């Protein structure tokens, strides 16, 4: 038993995590005819809290309560994994990535998120403005405009062989490559 | 139908899609007890996200810098398992536990998938998170990501507010 917990505490390999994530698709379908998607929860929160008579938010969000319960579960899962099954070692980051990031001013590779950026102290600075406020706005606006995120398009849509989801997934990647390679150097220079 | 209702109906038409992107096709409403199963699936999902370090900003950087196979392995194998499962459900007409036929929707192509998708990609690389990992990051103790979540809700609201003016 102790050995099992020790094994669970190690970082899980991709060939364990990937198939488990893939199984969410049939699980949700068979448990209650639900299509997998996470960014929709953000829309339901808008519909429930600030619909402001906007047609896009005027629908029966109560029917989609399952989606809100699901994301609360994800949050609790993050808490359980970190509290009870935390890996005592620091995260392993590819040497080439470390080198690239050091050039951008990120040198702390001990936690899942870089401590130079993701702290409350940075909230009212350029870093907070870009990494939390702007980043969040782009995610919320972009996912709804695209009609889904990595889960709704890349996993659910592609599982159902939907070509618009393939286009969406390629666009997600294009945006990510653009930010990482073209914009990030300027952003990091500006926020330092 | 009065004039205002007609106007709303027209606006609804341009603000596609008004249908939910991750729809619930179950015929009967979920009871509070019935919702517990989604909480459990969510918890397991959150543990997988966190233990595989998919919620790490560094993993996303490795992916976009093509310096690690990890995230490609995760997403690729998830899609493979998903495709196989959906094919099995379709071929053997597997019913839900309530005995209903599984309903799958075709996605309609829209310009938003390219423009919105690109915008989301920019945000994904900055925050190191897509919407799922945002929740798991908060649960893992990175409480400042709450600000990212609030911003993402605001971004969703802004899209809803101006969706009828955007090309789609």
Interface residues (C-beta under 8 A of the other chain):
Chain A: X8 X11 X12 X13 X14 X15 X16 X17 X18 X19 X20 X21 X22 X23 X24 X25 X26 X27 X28 X29 X30 X31 X32 X33 X34 X35 X36 X37 X38 X39 X40 X41 X42 X43 X45 X46 X50 X52 X54 X55 X56 X57 X59 X63 X64 X65 X66 X67 X69 X70 X71 X72 X73 X74 X75 X76 X77 X78 X79 X80 X81 X82 X85 X87 X91 X93 X94 X96 X97 X100 X101 X109 X112 X113 X114 X117 X118 X119 X120 X122 X123 X128 X130 X131 X132 X133 X134 X135 X136 X137 X138 X139 X140 X141 X142 X143 X144 X145 X146 X147 X148 X149 X150 X151 X152 X153 X154 X155 X156 X157 X158 X159 X160 X161 X162 X163 X164 X165 X167 X168 X169 X170 X171 X172 X173 X174 X175 X176 X177 X178 X179 X180 X181 X183 X184 X187
Chain B: X8 X11 X12 X15 X17 X18 X20 X21 X22 X23 X24 X25 X26 X27 X29 X30 X34 X35 X36 X37 X38 X39 X40 X41 X42 X43 X44 X45 X46 X47 X48 X49 X50 X51 X52 X53 X54 X55 X56 X57 X58 X60 X61 X62 X63 X64 X65 X67 X68 X69 X70 X71 X73 X74 X75 X76 X77 X78 X79 X80 X81 X82 X83 X85 X86 X88 X89 X94 X95 X96 X97 X98 X100 X102 X103 X104 X105 X106 X107 X108 X109 X110 X112 X113 X114 X115 X116 X117 X118 X119 X120 X121 X122 X123 X124 X125 X126 X127 X128 X129 X130 X131 X132 X134 X135 X136 X137 X138 X139 X140 X141 X142 X143 X144 X145 X147 X148 X149 X150 X151 X152 X153 X154 X155 X156 X157 X158 X159 X160 X161 X163 X166 X168
